[in-house]
Amino acid sequence: MSFTESRDYRDFEGRLRSAVRNSDWEFHAFCLLPVEIHLAVRVGAKPAWQSLRLITGPYSRAFYRRRGHGGMLLRRIYRVVLV
């Protein structure tokens, strides 16, 4: 993930809030860093990767549309750590 401007952070945060409202996640905390995201959530029946894909895909497309180019924004696949 990549955040280079304050509007990138706002855009992603809005998408995240919407996804949480429309999911069965129990949301605890998040941290958006320039090149990565940390989420503390309790997921429900739907696997975490499915919900994350619905957030990151549209965000990536909007990120590149604002800059007038395309490419790969995600450097690696999601890593889910169960606690």
C-alpha positions in Angstrom: 0.0 0.0 0.0 1.2 3.5 -0.5 0.2 6.8 1.0 2.0 9.9 -0.4 -0.4 12.7 0.4 -2.9 13.5 3.2 -5.8 12.8 0.8 -4.5 9.3 0.3 -4.9 8.7 4.0 -8.4 10.3 4.1 -9.5 8.2 1.1 -8.3 4.9 2.6 -9.7 5.7 6.0 -13.2 6.5 4.5 -13.1 3.2 2.6 -12.1 1.4 5.7 -14.8 2.9 7.8 -17.4 2.1 5.2 -16.2 -1.5 5.0 -16.3 -1.9 8.7 -19.9 -0.6 8.9 -20.9 -3.0 6.3 -19.2 -6.1 7.7 -19.4 -8.2 10.8 -15.9 -7.1 11.9 -15.3 -6.0 15.5 -13.0 -3.1 14.9 -10.4 -2.2 17.5 -7.6 0.0 16.0 -5.8 0.8 12.8 -2.5 2.4 11.9 -1.8 3.8 8.4 1.9 4.1 7.6 3.4 5.4 4.3 3.9 1.9 2.9 1.8 -0.4 5.1 -1.4 -0.8 7.1 -2.0 -2.4 10.5 -5.5 -3.4 11.6 -6.7 -4.8 14.8 -10.1 -6.4 14.1 -12.0 -9.5 15.1 -13.4 -10.9 11.9 -16.7 -12.7 11.6 -17.8 -15.4 9.2 -16.2 -13.9 6.1 -12.4 -14.4 5.7 -10.4 -11.3 6.3 -8.8 -11.3 2.9 -12.2 -11.0 1.2 -13.0 -7.8 3.1 -9.5 -6.4 2.7 -9.7 -7.0 -1.1 -12.9 -4.9 -1.3 -11.0 -2.0 0.4 -7.6 -2.2 -1.3 -8.7 -2.9 -4.9 -10.8 0.3 -5.2 -8.3 2.3 -3.2 -5.5 1.3 -5.6 -7.5 2.2 -8.7 -8.4 5.6 -7.2 -4.7 6.2 -6.2 -3.5 5.7 -9.7 -6.4 7.5 -11.3 -5.5 10.6 -9.3 -2.0 10.4 -10.6 -2.8 9.5 -14.2 -1.0 6.2 -14.4 -1.3 2.5 -13.4 0.8 -0.2 -11.9 1.1 -2.5 -8.9 0.4 -0.7 -5.6 0.4 -3.7 -3.3 3.9 -5.1 -2.6 2.8 -8.3 -1.0 -0.2 -10.3 -0.2 -2.1 -9.8 3.0 -0.7 -11.3 6.2 -3.2 -12.2 8.8 -2.0 -13.0 12.3 -4.5 -14.6 14.7 -4.2 -13.7 18.3 
